[in-house]
């Protein structure tokens, strides 16, 4: 990282903060929660790193490529939200470009880059508002929601628009695609099942809270929380409710399922383990500060490869590792800044994206939480 890029980092971050705070919400004044995001695929860590899209060595943190290569000469806006990777070697990022002049304008972009080189393959600029979360790939189709209330389906090869589905409010969630169906939550208080090929509605599940996360799936059932303090199990084929749990606060981040247990966390740091069949609470762990205050959590949990640990990132920047058997906190590691994105877990390392601190990405050992590397490395900071 050169000095010019380092100096521009706080400016870029301030722009993103202002941009997201300007995005109006619903359900009691909710605000968009998109920040830098990570995805690991084919032994590569892909990062939406504000000024650039970045591919990294997950073991060392070394940068393999960036897009654009030189942000001074080729500014492509602010990159955020977790990228998606296709089996054909494409990686998809979202960015927001603000043009200068007397009247500034915002352009939302989807970028398809070559996963090995970072070379641009195509771009799509047909959306009219912010891409709060990333998209998902199924075969030759890439699907992504936008704050303009639309879900867009793009051709993976050339970026052409295949179909658009209009919801009644912002779409702040990444779709879950299974076979020929895309499940998409909307702030209009619906979870939609859409035909991947046509965008036609197969069913719409409506409740009294906005759906801002990606549903988890296991054995024909979808699991998702909402802004009405309720967590739902839904028949994926028919869109009917199987069970629900009434909590104490919003469920913003997505859930994760392992075997016969589904794990979820609300915005006050209450971590739940539910029986997938009955919805009974197997255990509950309330994350609290040293002073006994609730730990705010915006993102959903992630689970280790062997299913033994659950990882939760807090808005305070701390990363928690909980035993999946009973919720016992095996370790926690504080950090400068804030954590607003779901951690990403590899075989032996867990990766966390941070904002408003010296480090923007860090990798820690799964077992004991020892920090292995941070980006940018300390010696590159000014």
C-alpha positions as CSV (number, residue, x, y, z in Angstrom):
1,X,0.0,0.0,0.0
2,X,1.5,3.3,-1.0
3,X,1.2,6.5,1.1
4,X,-1.4,8.1,-1.2
5,X,-3.7,5.1,-0.8
6,X,-3.2,5.0,3.0
7,X,-4.1,8.6,3.3
8,X,-7.2,8.2,1.2
9,X,-8.4,5.3,3.3
10,X,-10.1,7.4,6.0
11,X,-11.7,9.6,3.3
12,X,-13.1,6.5,1.5
13,X,-14.4,5.1,4.8
14,X,-16.1,8.4,5.7
15,X,-17.8,8.5,2.3
16,X,-19.2,5.0,2.8
17,X,-20.4,5.8,6.3
18,X,-22.2,8.9,5.0
19,X,-23.6,6.9,2.1
20,X,-25.0,4.2,4.2
21,X,-26.4,6.4,6.9
22,X,-28.3,8.3,4.1
23,X,-30.0,5.1,3.1
24,X,-33.4,5.3,4.8
25,X,-34.9,2.1,6.4
26,X,-38.0,0.8,7.9
27,X,-39.1,-1.2,10.9
28,X,-38.3,1.5,13.5
29,X,-35.7,3.4,11.6
30,X,-33.4,0.5,10.5
31,X,-30.3,1.5,8.6
32,X,-28.4,-0.3,5.9
33,X,-25.7,-2.5,7.3
34,X,-23.3,-3.1,4.4
35,X,-19.6,-2.8,5.0
36,X,-16.5,-4.6,3.8
37,X,-17.1,-8.3,3.3
38,X,-15.1,-11.5,2.7
39,X,-15.5,-14.8,0.8
40,X,-13.2,-17.8,0.6
41,X,-13.2,-20.1,-2.4
42,X,-10.6,-22.3,-4.1
43,X,-7.9,-21.4,-1.6
44,X,-8.3,-17.7,-2.2
45,X,-9.7,-15.0,0.1
46,X,-11.7,-12.4,-1.8
47,X,-12.3,-9.1,-0.1
48,X,-14.5,-6.1,-0.9
49,X,-12.0,-3.6,0.6
50,X,-13.6,-0.2,0.1
51,X,-11.3,1.3,-2.5
52,X,-10.6,-2.0,-4.2
53,X,-11.7,-5.5,-4.8
54,X,-8.9,-7.7,-3.5
55,X,-7.8,-11.4,-3.8
56,X,-5.5,-12.6,-1.0
57,X,-3.6,-15.7,0.1
58,X,-5.7,-16.9,3.1
59,X,-2.6,-18.3,4.8
60,X,-0.3,-15.3,4.7
61,X,-2.6,-12.3,3.9
62,X,-0.5,-11.5,0.8
63,X,-2.4,-9.7,-1.9
64,X,-2.6,-11.6,-5.2
65,X,-4.4,-8.9,-7.2
66,X,-6.5,-5.8,-6.8
67,X,-9.2,-4.2,-8.9
68,X,-8.7,-1.5,-9.9
69,X,-4.9,-1.7,-9.8
70,X,-4.4,2.0,-9.4
71,X,-7.2,3.9,-7.6
72,X,-5.7,7.3,-8.4
73,X,-6.0,6.8,-12.1
74,X,-8.9,4.4,-12.2
75,X,-11.4,5.1,-9.4
76,X,-14.3,2.6,-9.5
77,X,-16.0,3.7,-6.3
78,X,-16.4,2.0,-3.0
79,X,-16.4,-1.8,-2.8
80,X,-18.4,-3.5,-0.1
81,X,-20.5,-6.6,0.8
82,X,-19.3,-10.1,0.5
83,X,-18.3,-11.1,-3.1
84,X,-19.7,-14.2,-4.8
85,X,-17.6,-16.7,-6.7
86,X,-18.8,-19.0,-9.6
87,X,-17.5,-22.5,-10.5
88,X,-16.3,-21.0,-13.8
89,X,-13.8,-18.8,-12.2
90,X,-15.7,-15.5,-12.0
91,X,-15.9,-13.4,-8.9
92,X,-18.7,-10.8,-8.5
93,X,-18.4,-7.5,-6.5
94,X,-20.6,-4.6,-5.9
95,X,-19.5,-1.0,-5.7
96,X,-21.0,2.5,-5.4
97,X,-19.5,5.3,-7.6
98,X,-20.2,8.9,-6.7
99,X,-19.6,11.3,-9.6
100,X,-18.4,14.8,-8.9
101,X,-19.6,18.1,-10.2
102,X,-22.2,20.7,-9.1
103,X,-24.8,17.9,-8.5
104,X,-23.2,14.7,-7.4
105,X,-24.8,11.4,-8.6
106,X,-24.4,7.9,-7.4
107,X,-24.1,4.8,-9.6
108,X,-24.4,1.3,-8.4
109,X,-22.3,-1.3,-10.1
110,X,-21.9,-5.0,-10.3
111,X,-18.5,-6.2,-11.5
112,X,-17.6,-9.6,-12.9
113,X,-13.9,-10.2,-12.6
114,X,-11.7,-13.1,-13.5
115,X,-11.0,-14.9,-10.2
116,X,-7.4,-15.6,-11.1
117,X,-6.3,-12.3,-12.5
118,X,-8.8,-9.7,-11.4
119,X,-9.4,-8.6,-15.0
120,X,-12.8,-7.0,-15.6
121,X,-15.1,-9.3,-17.6
122,X,-18.2,-7.1,-17.6
123,X,-20.1,-4.6,-15.5
124,X,-23.8,-3.9,-14.8
125,X,-25.2,-0.5,-13.9
126,X,-28.9,-0.9,-14.2
127,X,-29.8,-0.6,-10.5
128,X,-30.8,2.8,-9.2
129,X,-29.8,2.5,-5.5
130,X,-27.3,0.9,-3.1
131,X,-26.4,-2.8,-3.2
132,X,-26.4,-3.4,0.5
133,X,-25.4,-7.1,0.3
134,X,-23.8,-9.2,-2.3
135,X,-25.4,-11.7,-4.7
136,X,-25.4,-15.4,-5.4
137,X,-24.6,-17.6,-8.4
138,X,-26.5,-20.5,-9.8
139,X,-25.2,-22.0,-13.0
140,X,-25.3,-19.3,-15.6
141,X,-27.3,-16.8,-13.5
142,X,-26.1,-14.2,-10.9
143,X,-28.9,-12.8,-8.7
144,X,-28.6,-9.8,-6.4
145,X,-31.0,-7.5,-4.6
146,X,-30.9,-3.7,-4.4
147,X,-32.1,-0.9,-2.2
148,X,-34.3,0.2,-5.1
149,X,-36.6,-2.7,-4.1
150,X,-35.7,-4.9,-7.1
151,X,-34.0,-8.3,-7.5
152,X,-31.8,-8.5,-10.6
153,X,-30.9,-11.7,-12.4
154,X,-27.9,-11.3,-14.7
155,X,-26.2,-13.6,-17.3
156,X,-23.0,-14.8,-15.8
157,X,-21.2,-14.7,-19.2
158,X,-21.9,-11.2,-20.3
159,X,-23.9,-9.4,-17.5
160,X,-27.0,-8.9,-19.6
161,X,-30.3,-8.6,-17.6
162,X,-32.4,-11.7,-17.7
163,X,-35.2,-10.6,-15.4
164,X,-36.2,-8.1,-12.7
165,X,-38.5,-8.8,-9.7
166,X,-39.9,-5.8,-7.9
167,X,-40.6,-6.1,-4.1
168,X,-42.3,-3.5,-2.0
169,X,-39.2,-2.1,-0.2
170,X,-35.4,-2.3,0.0
171,X,-33.7,-5.7,-0.6
172,X,-30.9,-5.9,1.9
173,X,-30.2,-9.6,1.8
174,X,-28.1,-12.0,-0.3
175,X,-30.3,-14.6,-2.0
176,X,-30.1,-18.3,-1.2
177,X,-30.3,-20.3,-4.4
178,X,-31.2,-24.0,-4.3
179,X,-31.8,-25.8,-7.6
180,X,-34.3,-23.7,-9.6
181,X,-35.4,-21.5,-6.7
182,X,-34.0,-18.2,-5.3
183,X,-35.1,-17.3,-1.7
184,X,-34.9,-13.6,-1.1
185,X,-35.8,-11.6,1.9
186,X,-37.1,-8.0,1.6
187,X,-37.7,-5.1,3.9
188,X,-41.3,-5.3,2.7
189,X,-41.8,-8.0,5.3
190,X,-41.8,-10.9,2.8
191,X,-39.6,-13.8,2.1
192,X,-39.9,-14.6,-1.6
193,X,-39.3,-17.9,-3.4
194,X,-38.5,-16.9,-7.0
195,X,-38.0,-19.1,-10.1
196,X,-34.4,-18.7,-11.1
197,X,-35.1,-18.9,-14.8
198,X,-38.0,-16.4,-15.0
199,X,-38.2,-14.5,-11.7
200,X,-41.8,-15.6,-11.2
201,X,-43.0,-15.9,-7.6
202,X,-43.5,-19.5,-6.4
203,X,-44.6,-18.3,-3.0
204,X,-44.3,-15.3,-0.6
205,X,-44.1,-15.7,3.2
206,X,-45.3,-12.6,5.0
207,X,-45.0,-11.7,8.6
208,X,-44.9,-8.4,10.7
209,X,-41.1,-7.9,10.5
210,X,-38.6,-7.1,7.7
211,X,-36.4,-9.9,6.5
212,X,-32.8,-8.6,6.1
213,X,-30.7,-11.8,6.0
214,X,-30.1,-14.9,3.9
215,X,-32.1,-17.9,5.0
216,X,-30.3,-21.1,6.1
217,X,-31.5,-24.4,4.7
218,X,-31.5,-28.0,5.9
219,X,-33.6,-31.0,4.8
220,X,-36.4,-28.9,3.1
221,X,-36.7,-26.2,5.8
222,X,-35.6,-22.6,5.6
223,X,-34.5,-20.8,8.8
224,X,-34.6,-17.0,9.1
225,X,-35.1,-14.3,11.6
226,X,-36.9,-11.0,11.2
227,X,-37.2,-7.5,12.6
228,X,-40.3,-8.4,14.7
229,X,-38.0,-10.2,17.2
230,X,-39.1,-13.6,15.8
231,X,-37.2,-16.5,14.3
232,X,-38.9,-18.8,11.7
233,X,-38.7,-22.3,10.3
234,X,-40.4,-22.4,6.9
235,X,-41.3,-25.2,4.5
236,X,-39.1,-24.5,1.5
237,X,-41.4,-26.1,-1.0
238,X,-44.7,-24.5,0.1
239,X,-43.7,-21.4,2.0
240,X,-45.7,-22.4,5.1
241,X,-44.5,-22.0,8.7
242,X,-43.3,-25.0,10.6
243,X,-42.5,-23.2,13.8
244,X,-41.4,-19.9,15.2
245,X,-39.6,-18.6,18.3
246,X,-40.5,-15.2,19.8
247,X,-37.3,-13.6,21.0
248,X,-36.5,-10.3,22.7
249,X,-34.9,-8.2,19.8
250,X,-34.3,-8.1,16.1
251,X,-32.7,-11.0,14.2
252,X,-30.6,-9.1,11.6
253,X,-27.9,-11.5,10.6
254,X,-28.4,-14.9,8.9
255,X,-28.5,-18.2,10.7
256,X,-26.3,-21.3,10.3
257,X,-27.4,-24.9,10.5
258,X,-25.3,-27.9,11.5
259,X,-26.8,-31.4,11.9
260,X,-30.0,-31.0,13.9
261,X,-29.2,-27.6,15.4
262,X,-29.7,-24.1,13.9
263,X,-27.8,-21.2,15.4
264,X,-28.9,-17.5,15.4
265,X,-28.0,-14.3,17.2
266,X,-30.0,-11.2,17.8
267,X,-28.8,-7.6,17.7
268,X,-28.2,-7.6,21.5
269,X,-25.8,-10.5,21.3
270,X,-28.2,-13.2,22.5
271,X,-26.9,-16.4,20.8
272,X,-29.5,-19.2,20.4
273,X,-29.2,-22.9,19.5
274,X,-32.6,-24.3,18.3
275,X,-33.7,-27.8,17.6
276,X,-34.3,-27.8,13.9
277,X,-37.4,-30.0,14.1
278,X,-39.2,-28.5,17.1
279,X,-37.7,-25.0,17.6
280,X,-37.0,-25.7,21.2
281,X,-34.1,-23.8,22.6
282,X,-31.2,-26.1,23.4
283,X,-29.1,-23.3,24.9
284,X,-28.9,-19.6,25.0
285,X,-25.8,-17.5,25.6
286,X,-26.0,-13.8,26.2
287,X,-22.7,-12.0,25.2
288,X,-22.0,-9.2,27.6
289,X,-19.2,-6.7,28.2
290,X,-17.0,-6.6,31.3
291,X,-19.6,-4.3,32.8
292,X,-22.5,-6.6,32.0
293,X,-23.8,-4.6,29.1
294,X,-25.2,-6.4,26.0
295,X,-22.8,-6.8,23.1
296,X,-24.3,-5.4,19.9
297,X,-24.2,-7.8,17.0
298,X,-25.2,-7.0,13.4
299,X,-24.0,-10.0,11.5
300,X,-24.9,-13.7,11.7
301,X,-22.7,-16.4,13.1
302,X,-20.3,-18.8,11.3
303,X,-19.4,-22.3,12.2
304,X,-16.1,-24.2,12.2
305,X,-15.4,-26.9,9.6
306,X,-15.8,-29.6,12.3
307,X,-18.9,-28.1,13.8
308,X,-17.4,-27.6,17.2
309,X,-17.3,-23.8,17.4
310,X,-19.5,-20.9,16.5
311,X,-18.0,-17.6,15.6
312,X,-19.8,-14.3,16.3
313,X,-18.3,-10.9,15.4
314,X,-19.5,-7.9,17.5
315,X,-20.0,-4.3,16.5
316,X,-17.3,-3.5,19.1
317,X,-14.8,-5.4,16.9
318,X,-14.5,-8.4,19.3
319,X,-14.6,-11.9,17.8
320,X,-16.1,-14.7,20.0
321,X,-15.7,-18.4,19.7
322,X,-18.5,-20.4,21.4
323,X,-18.7,-24.1,21.9
324,X,-21.6,-25.5,19.9
325,X,-22.5,-28.0,22.6
326,X,-23.5,-25.4,25.3
327,X,-22.5,-21.9,24.2
328,X,-19.5,-21.7,26.4
329,X,-17.1,-18.9,25.2
330,X,-13.9,-20.7,24.4
331,X,-12.1,-17.5,23.6
332,X,-12.7,-13.9,22.5
333,X,-10.3,-11.5,20.9
334,X,-10.8,-7.7,20.9
335,X,-9.9,-5.4,18.0
336,X,-9.9,-1.8,17.2
337,X,-12.8,-0.7,15.1
338,X,-16.1,-2.4,14.4
339,X,-17.2,-5.8,13.0
340,X,-20.4,-5.7,10.9
341,X,-19.9,-8.6,8.6
342,X,-20.2,-12.4,9.2
343,X,-16.8,-14.0,9.8
344,X,-15.5,-16.5,7.2
345,X,-14.1,-19.8,8.3
346,X,-11.5,-22.0,6.6
347,X,-10.0,-25.3,7.8
348,X,-7.8,-23.8,10.5
349,X,-8.3,-20.0,10.4
350,X,-11.2,-17.7,10.9
351,X,-11.3,-14.3,9.0
352,X,-12.8,-11.1,10.2
353,X,-13.5,-7.9,8.3
354,X,-13.2,-4.7,10.3
355,X,-13.8,-0.9,9.8
356,X,-12.7,2.2,11.7
357,X,-9.5,0.6,13.0
358,X,-5.9,0.1,11.9
359,X,-6.6,-3.4,10.6
360,X,-9.2,-4.1,8.0
361,X,-8.9,-7.8,7.8
362,X,-7.4,-10.3,10.3
363,X,-7.0,-14.0,10.4
364,X,-7.0,-15.9,13.7
365,X,-6.5,-19.6,14.6
366,X,-9.8,-21.4,15.0
367,X,-8.7,-23.4,18.1
368,X,-7.3,-20.7,20.4
369,X,-7.8,-17.4,18.6
370,X,-4.2,-16.6,18.1
371,X,-3.8,-13.8,15.5
372,X,-1.9,-15.1,12.4
373,X,-1.9,-12.0,10.2
374,X,-3.6,-8.7,9.8
375,X,-4.1,-6.5,6.7
376,X,-2.7,-4.0,6.2
377,X,0.5,-5.3,7.9
378,X,1.5,-3.0,10.8
379,X,4.7,-1.8,9.0
380,X,2.6,-0.5,6.1
381,X,0.6,1.8,8.3
382,X,1.4,5.5,8.5
